[in-house]
Amino acid sequence: MRSNSCATRSSRTFYLALKALLSGIIIAVVSEVARRSTTFGALIVSLPPVSLLAIIWLWRDTGDAQRIANHAEATFWYVIPSMPMFLALPYMLRSGVGFWWAMLDRAPSRLVFILSPC
C-alpha cells in the first residue's frame, strides 16, 4: 500500500513540474514575441496573469518602458474581442455542446473580431 502512495505522490509531483515547465515555456515565448512585435505579443497574452508575467519578463529583458507601454495598450485592445467568448462558452456548455466543440466554435468568432477593421 505504501508504494501506491509513493507512486501517486510521484505522479502529482511530475504533473506539477510539467505544468511549471510548460507555463515557463509559454511565458518565455510570449516575452520573445513581444520583444519583436508588441502587437502580436499582446494578441497572444489576452489574459491578465499571462500579461503580467510577460510584462515582467519584457522589462527584465529590455528595460524599455515605451515598449512595455505599447504592449500593455495593445493587450487592452485584444481583450475586447475575447469578451463574447466568456458569454458564449458557458451558454454552449450548459446547452450540451461538448467542451472541445464549444472551444473550437469560439476560435473563428474571436479571430473575426480581432481582424475586423476598427
C-alpha positions in Angstrom: 0.0 0.0 0.0 2.9 2.3 0.7 4.3 2.0 -2.8 1.0 3.1 -4.3 1.0 6.2 -2.1 4.6 7.0 -3.3 3.6 6.4 -6.9 0.6 8.8 -6.6 2.8 11.4 -4.9 5.4 11.0 -7.6 2.9 11.4 -10.4 1.5 14.6 -8.7 5.0 16.0 -8.4 5.7 15.2 -12.1 2.4 16.9 -13.1 3.2 20.0 -11.1 6.7 20.1 -12.6 5.3 19.7 -16.1 2.8 22.5 -15.5 5.5 24.8 -14.3 7.8 23.9 -17.2 5.0 24.5 -19.8 3.9 27.7 -18.1 7.5 28.9 -18.2 7.9 28.0 -21.8 4.7 29.9 -22.6 5.9 33.0 -20.8 9.3 32.8 -22.5 7.7 32.5 -25.9 5.4 35.4 -25.2 8.2 37.6 -24.0 10.3 36.8 -27.0 7.4 37.5 -29.4 6.6 40.8 -27.6 10.2 41.9 -27.9 9.9 41.7 -31.7 6.2 42.8 -32.0 4.4 44.3 -29.1 1.1 44.0 -31.0 1.4 40.3 -31.7 2.7 39.7 -28.2 -0.4 41.4 -26.9 -2.6 39.2 -29.1 -1.1 36.1 -27.5 -1.5 37.3 -24.0 -5.0 38.5 -23.7 -5.4 37.1 -20.1 -4.1 39.2 -17.2 -1.9 36.7 -15.4 -0.1 35.8 -18.6 0.1 39.5 -19.5 1.6 40.5 -16.2 4.2 37.7 -16.3 5.1 38.7 -19.9 5.4 42.3 -18.9 7.8 41.4 -16.1 9.9 39.3 -18.4 9.8 42.1 -21.1 11.0 44.6 -18.5 13.8 42.3 -17.4 14.9 41.6 -20.9 14.6 45.1 -22.4 14.1 47.7 -19.6 12.2 49.6 -22.3 9.3 51.5 -20.7 7.9 52.6 -24.1 7.8 49.0 -25.4 6.0 47.9 -22.3 3.5 50.8 -22.6 2.8 49.8 -26.2 2.5 46.2 -25.3 0.0 46.9 -22.4 -2.1 49.2 -24.6 -2.2 46.6 -27.4 -3.2 43.9 -24.9 -6.1 46.1 -23.8 -7.5 46.2 -27.4 -7.1 42.5 -27.8 -9.0 41.7 -24.7 -12.2 43.3 -26.0 -12.7 40.7 -28.8 -12.4 37.9 -26.2 -15.3 39.1 -24.2 -18.1 37.4 -26.2 -16.3 34.1 -25.7 -16.8 34.4 -22.0 -20.6 34.7 -22.5 -21.0 32.2 -25.4 -18.8 29.4 -24.0 -20.8 28.9 -20.7 -24.1 29.1 -22.7 -22.9 26.4 -25.2 -21.6 24.1 -22.4 -24.8 24.4 -20.5 -26.8 23.7 -23.7 -25.0 20.3 -24.0 -22.3 21.3 -26.6 -19.1 19.3 -25.9 -16.2 21.2 -24.4 -13.8 20.9 -27.4 -16.6 21.7 -29.9 -17.5 24.8 -27.9 -13.9 25.9 -27.8 -13.4 25.2 -31.5 -16.5 27.3 -32.2 -15.2 30.3 -30.3 -11.9 30.5 -32.1 -13.2 31.6 -35.5 -15.5 34.3 -34.0 -12.7 35.7 -31.9 -10.4 35.8 -35.0 -13.1 37.7 -36.9 -13.4 40.3 -34.2 -9.7 40.7 -34.0 -9.1 41.0 -37.7 -12.1 43.3 -38.4 -11.2 46.9 -39.2 -11.8 49.4 -36.4 
